[in-house]
């Protein structure tokens, strides 16, 4: 589950939109959104993962947005910055990815 907010220089971020993660990599994330997102839009993302106490916070640029068959939009975001809510979260997400992908 994630929540995203559009970031603009002349306004405060809106309340945010709930969306679902489709896939994630080191370079970006794809998510399903109820709203269309403008290509090039800068977004702040708060990603909640089931095994973590702290959200993953990121900032990036929308590189594509396509309508899906379910009436929602598939959005591709290129990460520009990724951070964590606390010091233990970085290790937790690294362990999660390692265990999930079974390297």
MIDRENTOR-171855 format. One record per atom (N, C-alpha, C): residue in three letters; atom name; x, y, z. Coordinates in Angstrom, 1 decimal, padded with zeros to 4 digits. Example, Ala and Ser with C-alpha at 12.3 -4.5 7.8 and 13.67 -1.06 7.14 Angstrom:
<atoms>
<atom aa="ala" at="N" u="013.2" v="-005.7" w="007.8"/>
<atom aa="ala" at="CA" u="012.3" v="-004.5" w="007.8"/>
<atom aa="ala" at="C" u="013.2" v="-003.3" w="007.8"/>
<atom aa="ser" at="N" u="012.8" v="-002.2" w="007.1"/>
<atom aa="ser" at="CA" u="013.7" v="-001.1" w="007.1"/>
<atom aa="ser" at="C" u="012.9" v="000.0" w="007.9"/>
</atoms>
This chain:
<atoms>
<atom aa="unk" at="N" u="000.8" v="-001.2" w="000.0"/>
<atom aa="unk" at="CA" u="000.0" v="000.0" w="000.0"/>
<atom aa="unk" at="C" u="000.9" v="001.2" w="000.0"/>
<atom aa="unk" at="N" u="000.5" v="002.2" w="-000.7"/>
<atom aa="unk" at="CA" u="001.3" v="003.5" w="-000.7"/>
<atom aa="unk" at="C" u="000.3" v="004.7" w="-000.8"/>
<atom aa="unk" at="N" u="000.8" v="005.8" w="-000.5"/>
<atom aa="unk" at="CA" u="000.1" v="007.1" w="-000.6"/>
<atom aa="unk" at="C" u="001.1" v="008.0" w="-001.3"/>
<atom aa="unk" at="N" u="000.5" v="008.7" w="-002.3"/>
<atom aa="unk" at="CA" u="001.4" v="009.7" w="-003.0"/>
<atom aa="unk" at="C" u="000.8" v="011.1" w="-003.0"/>
<atom aa="unk" at="N" u="001.6" v="012.0" w="-003.1"/>
<atom aa="unk" at="CA" u="001.3" v="013.5" w="-003.1"/>
<atom aa="unk" at="C" u="002.1" v="014.2" w="-004.2"/>
<atom aa="unk" at="N" u="001.4" v="015.0" w="-005.0"/>
<atom aa="unk" at="CA" u="002.1" v="015.8" w="-006.0"/>
<atom aa="unk" at="C" u="002.8" v="016.9" w="-005.3"/>
<atom aa="unk" at="N" u="004.1" v="017.2" w="-005.7"/>
<atom aa="unk" at="CA" u="004.9" v="018.2" w="-005.1"/>
<atom aa="unk" at="C" u="005.1" v="019.3" w="-006.1"/>
<atom aa="unk" at="N" u="004.6" v="020.5" w="-005.7"/>
<atom aa="unk" at="CA" u="004.8" v="021.7" w="-006.6"/>
<atom aa="unk" at="C" u="005.4" v="022.8" w="-005.8"/>
<atom aa="unk" at="N" u="006.2" v="023.6" w="-006.5"/>
<atom aa="unk" at="CA" u="007.0" v="024.7" w="-005.8"/>
<atom aa="unk" at="C" u="006.1" v="025.7" w="-005.2"/>
<atom aa="unk" at="N" u="004.9" v="026.0" w="-005.8"/>
<atom aa="unk" at="CA" u="004.1" v="027.1" w="-005.3"/>
<atom aa="unk" at="C" u="002.9" v="026.7" w="-004.4"/>
<atom aa="unk" at="N" u="002.8" v="025.4" w="-004.1"/>
<atom aa="unk" at="CA" u="001.7" v="025.0" w="-003.3"/>
<atom aa="unk" at="C" u="002.2" v="023.9" w="-002.3"/>
<atom aa="unk" at="N" u="001.4" v="023.7" w="-001.2"/>
<atom aa="unk" at="CA" u="001.7" v="022.7" w="-000.3"/>
<atom aa="unk" at="C" u="001.1" v="021.4" w="-000.8"/>
<atom aa="unk" at="N" u="001.7" v="020.2" w="-000.5"/>
<atom aa="unk" at="CA" u="001.2" v="019.0" w="-001.0"/>
<atom aa="unk" at="C" u="-000.3" v="018.8" w="-000.6"/>
<atom aa="unk" at="N" u="-001.0" v="018.1" w="-001.4"/>
<atom aa="unk" at="CA" u="-002.4" v="017.8" w="-001.1"/>
<atom aa="unk" at="C" u="-002.4" v="016.7" w="000.0"/>
<atom aa="unk" at="N" u="-003.6" v="016.3" w="000.4"/>
<atom aa="unk" at="CA" u="-003.7" v="015.2" w="001.4"/>
<atom aa="unk" at="C" u="-003.1" v="013.9" w="001.0"/>
<atom aa="unk" at="N" u="-003.1" v="013.6" w="-000.3"/>
<atom aa="unk" at="CA" u="-002.5" v="012.4" w="-000.8"/>
<atom aa="unk" at="C" u="-003.6" v="011.5" w="-001.3"/>
<atom aa="unk" at="N" u="-003.1" v="010.5" w="-002.1"/>
<atom aa="unk" at="CA" u="-004.0" v="009.6" w="-002.8"/>
<atom aa="unk" at="C" u="-003.5" v="008.2" w="-002.4"/>
<atom aa="unk" at="N" u="-004.4" v="007.3" w="-002.0"/>
<atom aa="unk" at="CA" u="-004.0" v="005.9" w="-001.7"/>
<atom aa="unk" at="C" u="-003.9" v="005.2" w="-003.0"/>
<atom aa="unk" at="N" u="-002.9" v="004.3" w="-003.1"/>
<atom aa="unk" at="CA" u="-002.7" v="003.5" w="-004.3"/>
<atom aa="unk" at="C" u="-002.1" v="002.2" w="-003.9"/>
<atom aa="unk" at="N" u="-002.0" v="001.2" w="-004.9"/>
<atom aa="unk" at="CA" u="-001.5" v="-000.1" w="-004.6"/>
<atom aa="unk" at="C" u="-000.2" v="-000.3" w="-005.4"/>
<atom aa="unk" at="N" u="000.8" v="-000.8" w="-004.8"/>
<atom aa="unk" at="CA" u="002.1" v="-001.1" w="-005.4"/>
<atom aa="unk" at="C" u="001.9" v="-002.3" w="-006.4"/>
<atom aa="unk" at="N" u="002.4" v="-002.2" w="-007.6"/>
<atom aa="unk" at="CA" u="002.3" v="-003.3" w="-008.6"/>
<atom aa="unk" at="C" u="003.7" v="-004.0" w="-008.6"/>
<atom aa="unk" at="N" u="004.8" v="-003.2" w="-008.7"/>
<atom aa="unk" at="CA" u="006.1" v="-003.8" w="-008.6"/>
<atom aa="unk" at="C" u="007.1" v="-002.6" w="-008.2"/>
<atom aa="unk" at="N" u="008.3" v="-003.1" w="-007.7"/>
<atom aa="unk" at="CA" u="009.3" v="-002.1" w="-007.3"/>
<atom aa="unk" at="C" u="010.6" v="-002.6" w="-007.6"/>
<atom aa="unk" at="N" u="011.6" v="-001.7" w="-007.9"/>
<atom aa="unk" at="CA" u="013.0" v="-002.1" w="-008.1"/>
<atom aa="unk" at="C" u="013.8" v="-001.0" w="-007.5"/>
<atom aa="unk" at="N" u="015.1" v="-001.1" w="-007.7"/>
<atom aa="unk" at="CA" u="016.0" v="-000.1" w="-007.1"/>
<atom aa="unk" at="C" u="015.9" v="001.2" w="-007.8"/>
<atom aa="unk" at="N" u="015.4" v="001.2" w="-009.1"/>
<atom aa="unk" at="CA" u="015.3" v="002.5" w="-009.8"/>
<atom aa="unk" at="C" u="013.9" v="003.1" w="-009.8"/>
<atom aa="unk" at="N" u="012.9" v="002.4" w="-009.4"/>
<atom aa="unk" at="CA" u="011.6" v="003.0" w="-009.5"/>
<atom aa="unk" at="C" u="010.5" v="002.1" w="-009.0"/>
<atom aa="unk" at="N" u="009.2" v="002.5" w="-009.1"/>
<atom aa="unk" at="CA" u="008.1" v="001.8" w="-008.7"/>
<atom aa="unk" at="C" u="007.0" v="002.0" w="-009.7"/>
<atom aa="unk" at="N" u="006.2" v="000.9" w="-009.8"/>
<atom aa="unk" at="CA" u="004.9" v="001.0" w="-010.6"/>
<atom aa="unk" at="C" u="003.8" v="000.8" w="-009.6"/>
<atom aa="unk" at="N" u="002.8" v="001.7" w="-009.7"/>
<atom aa="unk" at="CA" u="001.6" v="001.5" w="-008.8"/>
<atom aa="unk" at="C" u="000.3" v="001.8" w="-009.6"/>
<atom aa="unk" at="N" u="-000.7" v="001.3" w="-009.0"/>
<atom aa="unk" at="CA" u="-002.1" v="001.4" w="-009.6"/>
<atom aa="unk" at="C" u="-002.8" v="002.5" w="-008.8"/>
<atom aa="unk" at="N" u="-003.2" v="003.6" w="-009.5"/>
<atom aa="unk" at="CA" u="-003.8" v="004.8" w="-009.0"/>
<atom aa="unk" at="C" u="-005.2" v="005.0" w="-009.4"/>
<atom aa="unk" at="N" u="-006.1" v="005.5" w="-008.6"/>
<atom aa="unk" at="CA" u="-007.5" v="005.8" w="-009.0"/>
<atom aa="unk" at="C" u="-007.5" v="007.1" w="-009.9"/>
<atom aa="unk" at="N" u="-006.4" v="007.8" w="-009.8"/>
<atom aa="unk" at="CA" u="-006.3" v="009.1" w="-010.5"/>
<atom aa="unk" at="C" u="-005.2" v="009.0" w="-011.6"/>
<atom aa="unk" at="N" u="-005.4" v="009.7" w="-012.7"/>
<atom aa="unk" at="CA" u="-004.4" v="009.9" w="-013.7"/>
<atom aa="unk" at="C" u="-003.3" v="010.8" w="-013.1"/>
<atom aa="unk" at="N" u="-002.0" v="010.5" w="-013.4"/>
<atom aa="unk" at="CA" u="-000.9" v="011.3" w="-013.0"/>
<atom aa="unk" at="C" u="-000.2" v="011.9" w="-014.2"/>
<atom aa="unk" at="N" u="000.1" v="013.2" w="-014.2"/>
<atom aa="unk" at="CA" u="000.8" v="013.8" w="-015.3"/>
<atom aa="unk" at="C" u="002.2" v="013.3" w="-015.4"/>
<atom aa="unk" at="N" u="002.6" v="013.0" w="-016.6"/>
<atom aa="unk" at="CA" u="004.0" v="012.6" w="-016.9"/>
<atom aa="unk" at="C" u="004.9" v="013.8" w="-016.6"/>
<atom aa="unk" at="N" u="006.0" v="013.5" w="-015.8"/>
<atom aa="unk" at="CA" u="006.9" v="014.6" w="-015.4"/>
<atom aa="unk" at="C" u="006.5" v="015.2" w="-014.0"/>
<atom aa="unk" at="N" u="005.4" v="014.8" w="-013.5"/>
<atom aa="unk" at="CA" u="005.0" v="015.3" w="-012.2"/>
<atom aa="unk" at="C" u="005.9" v="014.8" w="-011.1"/>
<atom aa="unk" at="N" u="006.3" v="015.6" w="-010.2"/>
<atom aa="unk" at="CA" u="007.1" v="015.2" w="-009.0"/>
<atom aa="unk" at="C" u="006.2" v="014.7" w="-007.9"/>
<atom aa="unk" at="N" u="006.5" v="013.6" w="-007.4"/>
<atom aa="unk" at="CA" u="005.6" v="013.0" w="-006.4"/>
<atom aa="unk" at="C" u="006.4" v="012.6" w="-005.1"/>
<atom aa="unk" at="N" u="005.8" v="012.8" w="-004.0"/>
<atom aa="unk" at="CA" u="006.3" v="012.3" w="-002.7"/>
<atom aa="unk" at="C" u="005.5" v="011.0" w="-002.5"/>
<atom aa="unk" at="N" u="006.2" v="009.9" w="-002.1"/>
<atom aa="unk" at="CA" u="005.6" v="008.6" w="-001.9"/>
<atom aa="unk" at="C" u="005.9" v="008.1" w="-000.5"/>
<atom aa="unk" at="N" u="004.9" v="007.6" w="000.2"/>
<atom aa="unk" at="CA" u="005.0" v="007.0" w="001.5"/>
<atom aa="unk" at="C" u="004.6" v="005.5" w="001.3"/>
<atom aa="unk" at="N" u="005.5" v="004.6" w="001.3"/>
<atom aa="unk" at="CA" u="005.2" v="003.2" w="001.1"/>
<atom aa="unk" at="C" u="005.2" v="002.4" w="002.4"/>
<atom aa="unk" at="N" u="004.1" v="001.8" w="002.6"/>
<atom aa="unk" at="CA" u="003.9" v="001.0" w="003.8"/>
<atom aa="unk" at="C" u="004.0" v="-000.5" w="003.4"/>
<atom aa="unk" at="N" u="004.9" v="-001.2" w="004.1"/>
<atom aa="unk" at="CA" u="005.2" v="-002.6" w="003.8"/>
<atom aa="unk" at="C" u="004.8" v="-003.4" w="005.1"/>
<atom aa="unk" at="N" u="004.2" v="-004.6" w="004.9"/>
<atom aa="unk" at="CA" u="003.6" v="-005.4" w="006.0"/>
<atom aa="unk" at="C" u="004.6" v="-005.7" w="007.1"/>
<atom aa="unk" at="N" u="005.9" v="-005.9" w="006.8"/>
<atom aa="unk" at="CA" u="006.8" v="-006.4" w="007.7"/>
<atom aa="unk" at="C" u="007.7" v="-005.3" w="008.4"/>
<atom aa="unk" at="N" u="007.3" v="-004.0" w="008.2"/>
<atom aa="unk" at="CA" u="008.0" v="-002.9" w="008.7"/>
<atom aa="unk" at="C" u="007.2" v="-002.0" w="009.6"/>
<atom aa="unk" at="N" u="007.9" v="-001.5" w="010.6"/>
<atom aa="unk" at="CA" u="007.3" v="-000.6" w="011.6"/>
<atom aa="unk" at="C" u="007.3" v="000.9" w="011.0"/>
<atom aa="unk" at="N" u="008.2" v="001.1" w="010.1"/>
<atom aa="unk" at="CA" u="008.4" v="002.5" w="009.6"/>
<atom aa="unk" at="C" u="008.2" v="002.5" w="008.0"/>
<atom aa="unk" at="N" u="007.5" v="003.5" w="007.6"/>
<atom aa="unk" at="CA" u="007.3" v="003.7" w="006.1"/>
<atom aa="unk" at="C" u="008.5" v="004.0" w="005.4"/>
<atom aa="unk" at="N" u="008.6" v="003.6" w="004.1"/>
<atom aa="unk" at="CA" u="009.7" v="004.0" w="003.2"/>
<atom aa="unk" at="C" u="009.2" v="005.3" w="002.5"/>
<atom aa="unk" at="N" u="010.0" v="006.3" w="002.6"/>
<atom aa="unk" at="CA" u="009.6" v="007.6" w="002.0"/>
<atom aa="unk" at="C" u="010.5" v="007.8" w="000.8"/>
<atom aa="unk" at="N" u="009.9" v="008.2" w="-000.3"/>
<atom aa="unk" at="CA" u="010.6" v="008.5" w="-001.5"/>
<atom aa="unk" at="C" u="010.1" v="009.7" w="-002.3"/>
<atom aa="unk" at="N" u="010.9" v="010.2" w="-003.2"/>
<atom aa="unk" at="CA" u="010.6" v="011.3" w="-004.0"/>
<atom aa="unk" at="C" u="011.0" v="010.9" w="-005.4"/>
<atom aa="unk" at="N" u="010.2" v="011.2" w="-006.4"/>
<atom aa="unk" at="CA" u="010.6" v="010.9" w="-007.8"/>
<atom aa="unk" at="C" u="009.7" v="011.6" w="-008.8"/>
<atom aa="unk" at="N" u="010.0" v="011.2" w="-010.1"/>
<atom aa="unk" at="CA" u="009.3" v="011.8" w="-011.2"/>
<atom aa="unk" at="C" u="008.5" v="010.7" w="-012.0"/>
<atom aa="unk" at="N" u="007.3" v="011.1" w="-012.3"/>
<atom aa="unk" at="CA" u="006.4" v="010.2" w="-013.1"/>
<atom aa="unk" at="C" u="007.0" v="010.1" w="-014.5"/>
<atom aa="unk" at="N" u="007.3" v="008.9" w="-015.0"/>
<atom aa="unk" at="CA" u="007.8" v="008.7" w="-016.3"/>
<atom aa="unk" at="C" u="006.8" v="008.1" w="-017.3"/>
<atom aa="unk" at="N" u="005.7" v="007.5" w="-016.8"/>
<atom aa="unk" at="CA" u="004.6" v="007.1" w="-017.6"/>
<atom aa="unk" at="C" u="003.4" v="006.9" w="-016.8"/>
<atom aa="unk" at="N" u="002.2" v="006.9" w="-017.5"/>
<atom aa="unk" at="CA" u="000.9" v="006.7" w="-016.9"/>
<atom aa="unk" at="C" u="000.0" v="006.2" w="-017.9"/>
<atom aa="unk" at="N" u="-000.5" v="005.0" w="-017.7"/>
<atom aa="unk" at="CA" u="-001.4" v="004.4" w="-018.7"/>
<atom aa="unk" at="C" u="-002.7" v="003.9" w="-018.1"/>
<atom aa="unk" at="N" u="-003.8" v="004.1" w="-018.8"/>
<atom aa="unk" at="CA" u="-005.1" v="003.6" w="-018.2"/>
<atom aa="unk" at="C" u="-005.1" v="002.0" w="-018.2"/>
<atom aa="unk" at="N" u="-005.6" v="001.5" w="-017.2"/>
<atom aa="unk" at="CA" u="-005.7" v="000.0" w="-017.0"/>
<atom aa="unk" at="C" u="-007.2" v="-000.4" w="-017.4"/>
<atom aa="unk" at="N" u="-007.3" v="-001.7" w="-017.5"/>
<atom aa="unk" at="CA" u="-008.6" v="-002.3" w="-017.8"/>
<atom aa="unk" at="C" u="-009.6" v="-002.2" w="-016.7"/>
<atom aa="unk" at="N" u="-009.1" v="-002.0" w="-015.5"/>
<atom aa="unk" at="CA" u="-009.9" v="-001.9" w="-014.3"/>
<atom aa="unk" at="C" u="-010.4" v="-000.5" w="-014.0"/>
<atom aa="unk" at="N" u="-010.2" v="000.5" w="-014.9"/>
<atom aa="unk" at="CA" u="-010.6" v="001.8" w="-014.7"/>
<atom aa="unk" at="C" u="-009.6" v="002.7" w="-013.9"/>
<atom aa="unk" at="N" u="-008.5" v="002.0" w="-013.4"/>
<atom aa="unk" at="CA" u="-007.4" v="002.7" w="-012.7"/>
<atom aa="unk" at="C" u="-006.3" v="003.0" w="-013.7"/>
<atom aa="unk" at="N" u="-005.3" v="003.7" w="-013.2"/>
<atom aa="unk" at="CA" u="-004.1" v="004.0" w="-014.0"/>
<atom aa="unk" at="C" u="-002.9" v="003.3" w="-013.4"/>
<atom aa="unk" at="N" u="-002.1" v="002.8" w="-014.3"/>
<atom aa="unk" at="CA" u="-000.8" v="002.2" w="-014.0"/>
<atom aa="unk" at="C" u="000.2" v="003.3" w="-014.1"/>
<atom aa="unk" at="N" u="001.0" v="003.6" w="-013.1"/>
<atom aa="unk" at="CA" u="001.9" v="004.8" w="-013.0"/>
<atom aa="unk" at="C" u="003.3" v="004.3" w="-012.8"/>
<atom aa="unk" at="N" u="004.2" v="004.8" w="-013.6"/>
<atom aa="unk" at="CA" u="005.7" v="004.4" w="-013.4"/>
<atom aa="unk" at="C" u="006.4" v="005.6" w="-012.9"/>
<atom aa="unk" at="N" u="007.1" v="005.5" w="-011.7"/>
<atom aa="unk" at="CA" u="007.8" v="006.6" w="-011.1"/>
<atom aa="unk" at="C" u="009.3" v="006.2" w="-011.0"/>
<atom aa="unk" at="N" u="010.1" v="007.1" w="-011.4"/>
<atom aa="unk" at="CA" u="011.6" v="007.0" w="-011.3"/>
<atom aa="unk" at="C" u="012.0" v="007.6" w="-010.0"/>
<atom aa="unk" at="N" u="012.7" v="006.8" w="-009.1"/>
<atom aa="unk" at="CA" u="013.1" v="007.3" w="-007.9"/>
<atom aa="unk" at="C" u="014.2" v="008.4" w="-008.1"/>
<atom aa="unk" at="N" u="014.1" v="009.4" w="-007.3"/>
<atom aa="unk" at="CA" u="015.2" v="010.4" w="-007.2"/>
<atom aa="unk" at="C" u="015.8" v="010.4" w="-005.9"/>
<atom aa="unk" at="N" u="015.0" v="010.0" w="-004.9"/>
<atom aa="unk" at="CA" u="015.6" v="009.9" w="-003.5"/>
<atom aa="unk" at="C" u="014.7" v="008.9" w="-002.7"/>
<atom aa="unk" at="N" u="015.3" v="008.1" w="-001.9"/>
<atom aa="unk" at="CA" u="014.6" v="007.2" w="-001.0"/>
<atom aa="unk" at="C" u="015.2" v="007.3" w="000.4"/>
<atom aa="unk" at="N" u="014.3" v="007.3" w="001.4"/>
<atom aa="unk" at="CA" u="014.7" v="007.4" w="002.7"/>
<atom aa="unk" at="C" u="013.8" v="006.5" w="003.6"/>
<atom aa="unk" at="N" u="014.1" v="006.5" w="004.9"/>
<atom aa="unk" at="CA" u="013.4" v="005.6" w="005.8"/>
<atom aa="unk" at="C" u="013.1" v="006.4" w="007.0"/>
<atom aa="unk" at="N" u="012.0" v="006.0" w="007.7"/>
<atom aa="unk" at="CA" u="011.5" v="006.7" w="008.9"/>
<atom aa="unk" at="C" u="012.4" v="006.6" w="010.1"/>
<atom aa="unk" at="N" u="013.2" v="005.5" w="010.1"/>
<atom aa="unk" at="CA" u="014.1" v="005.4" w="011.3"/>
<atom aa="unk" at="C" u="015.3" v="004.6" w="010.8"/>
<atom aa="unk" at="N" u="016.3" v="004.5" w="011.6"/>
<atom aa="unk" at="CA" u="017.6" v="003.9" w="011.3"/>
<atom aa="unk" at="C" u="017.5" v="002.4" w="011.0"/>
<atom aa="unk" at="N" u="016.6" v="001.7" w="011.7"/>
<atom aa="unk" at="CA" u="016.4" v="000.2" w="011.5"/>
<atom aa="unk" at="C" u="015.7" v="-000.2" w="010.3"/>
<atom aa="unk" at="N" u="015.0" v="000.8" w="009.7"/>
<atom aa="unk" at="CA" u="014.1" v="000.5" w="008.5"/>
<atom aa="unk" at="C" u="015.0" v="000.1" w="007.3"/>
<atom aa="unk" at="N" u="016.1" v="000.8" w="007.1"/>
<atom aa="unk" at="CA" u="017.0" v="000.5" w="005.9"/>
<atom aa="unk" at="C" u="017.4" v="-001.0" w="006.0"/>
<atom aa="unk" at="N" u="017.8" v="-001.5" w="007.1"/>
<atom aa="unk" at="CA" u="018.3" v="-002.9" w="007.2"/>
<atom aa="unk" at="C" u="017.1" v="-003.8" w="007.0"/>
<atom aa="unk" at="N" u="015.9" v="-003.4" w="007.6"/>
<atom aa="unk" at="CA" u="014.7" v="-004.3" w="007.4"/>
<atom aa="unk" at="C" u="014.3" v="-004.4" w="006.0"/>
<atom aa="unk" at="N" u="014.3" v="-003.3" w="005.2"/>
<atom aa="unk" at="CA" u="013.9" v="-003.4" w="003.8"/>
<atom aa="unk" at="C" u="014.9" v="-004.2" w="003.0"/>
<atom aa="unk" at="N" u="016.2" v="-004.1" w="003.3"/>
<atom aa="unk" at="CA" u="017.2" v="-004.8" w="002.6"/>
<atom aa="unk" at="C" u="017.0" v="-006.3" w="002.9"/>
<atom aa="unk" at="N" u="016.8" v="-006.7" w="004.1"/>
<atom aa="unk" at="CA" u="016.6" v="-008.1" w="004.5"/>
<atom aa="unk" at="C" u="015.3" v="-008.6" w="003.8"/>
<atom aa="unk" at="N" u="014.2" v="-007.8" w="003.8"/>
<atom aa="unk" at="CA" u="013.0" v="-008.2" w="003.2"/>
<atom aa="unk" at="C" u="013.2" v="-008.5" w="001.7"/>
<atom aa="unk" at="N" u="013.8" v="-007.6" w="001.0"/>
<atom aa="unk" at="CA" u="014.1" v="-007.8" w="-000.5"/>
<atom aa="unk" at="C" u="014.9" v="-009.1" w="-000.7"/>
<atom aa="unk" at="N" u="016.0" v="-009.2" w="000.1"/>
<atom aa="unk" at="CA" u="016.9" v="-010.4" w="000.0"/>
<atom aa="unk" at="C" u="016.1" v="-011.7" w="000.2"/>
<atom aa="unk" at="N" u="015.3" v="-011.7" w="001.3"/>
<atom aa="unk" at="CA" u="014.5" v="-012.9" w="001.6"/>
<atom aa="unk" at="C" u="013.4" v="-013.2" w="000.5"/>
<atom aa="unk" at="N" u="012.8" v="-012.2" w="000.1"/>
<atom aa="unk" at="CA" u="011.7" v="-012.3" w="-000.9"/>
<atom aa="unk" at="C" u="012.2" v="-012.8" w="-002.2"/>
<atom aa="unk" at="N" u="013.3" v="-012.2" w="-002.7"/>
<atom aa="unk" at="CA" u="013.9" v="-012.6" w="-004.0"/>
<atom aa="unk" at="C" u="014.8" v="-013.8" w="-003.9"/>
<atom aa="unk" at="N" u="015.1" v="-014.3" w="-002.7"/>
<atom aa="unk" at="CA" u="015.9" v="-015.5" w="-002.4"/>
<atom aa="unk" at="C" u="017.2" v="-015.5" w="-003.3"/>
<atom aa="unk" at="N" u="018.1" v="-014.5" w="-003.0"/>
<atom aa="unk" at="CA" u="019.3" v="-014.5" w="-003.8"/>
<atom aa="unk" at="C" u="020.2" v="-015.7" w="-003.4"/>
</atoms>
